[in-house]
């Protein structure tokens, strides 16, 4: 049996095992239910608190991520804005440079146009001046003006550079013709290495009959040969519209040997080019002069020998003539003996003179002043020895 005490009234009562077990089961069930309800409530509260905390944490994480994303977005926007600014600045700089370059080009173009306009105006004025001058000059005076122009160019530009040069008007008429100017230059040792025959041709614009450059080629070539010049040059203002002659130095050697046609502005350059080219052949020209001098020495020796032979023969012939005359006179008359005597004396004198000349003839005298023949005779003498 089990004794139980009432918690309210304090009475003690006895219960058997079954009742006790039943009462204990009821108490346990009630406490269990209460405890279970309490535990469930606590669990629910804990679960809600955990969920709230988790939600709070997730919300905080979400807010943090949003803040990070916002910051990244702002950084990207700042970079984009900076890039746009840099791009706009670069575009502005390029645009400014392009504008400045364009303005500079415009200014240069304007200055060039102004300069070209001034040059064109000056050229037109000069053309008008020359046209007016040509209209006022005779054809002869026009030609002389070009000759004077070329002569002035030479004196101003080449005279100091070519102190040995000869550049003068050709005043020697050969077979009815002559050129305008002859140019020759020599090396310091006197060897001529270049020679040019110049012809200057200008024409009045008002002249009815217009000449062509080729009209003067044959005469110029003939004048070159007559004056023993190596080159022929036509300085011409004829055919002013010709692209061929306006282009520079024109070589017409395919028609006439070593002939050129130039405008006056190429007068100095052509002389310079030809001189530079011919200076390279100075050694060959010196050798040619030496060979020609040897030929002259041989020719002079032959001329002296022939002169001696002619003089000796003449003296002998004169002597024979005198003897014949004397014999004829003796045969004719004794009265002429005195005259014959005189003739004989004269004949004797001639023979004596001839013999004296013959005795005076020596190799040394014949070769005097002729080193070439002296060397030849010395060589023969040495060979005989």
Buried (B, 14 or more C-beta within 10 A) or exposed (E): EEEBEEEEEEEEEEBEEEBBEEEEEEEEEEEEEEEEEEEEEEEEEEEEEEEEEEEEEEEEEEEEEEEEEEEEEEEEEEEEEEEEEEEEEEEEEEEEEEEEEEEEEEEEEEEEEEEEEEEEEEEEEEEEEBEEEBEEBEEEEBBBBBBEBBBEBBEEBBEEEBEEBEBEEBEEEEEEEBBBBBBBBBEEEEBBBBBBBBBBBBBBEEEEEEEEBBEBBEBBBBBBEBBEBBBBBBBBBBBEEBEEBEEEBBEBEEEBEBBBBBBBEBBBEBBBEBBEEBEEEBEEBBEEBEEEEBEEBBEBBEEBEEEBEEEBEEBEEBBEEBBEBBEEBEEEEEEBEEEBEEBBEBBEEBBEBBEEEEEEEEEEEBBEEBEBBBEBBEEEEEEEE
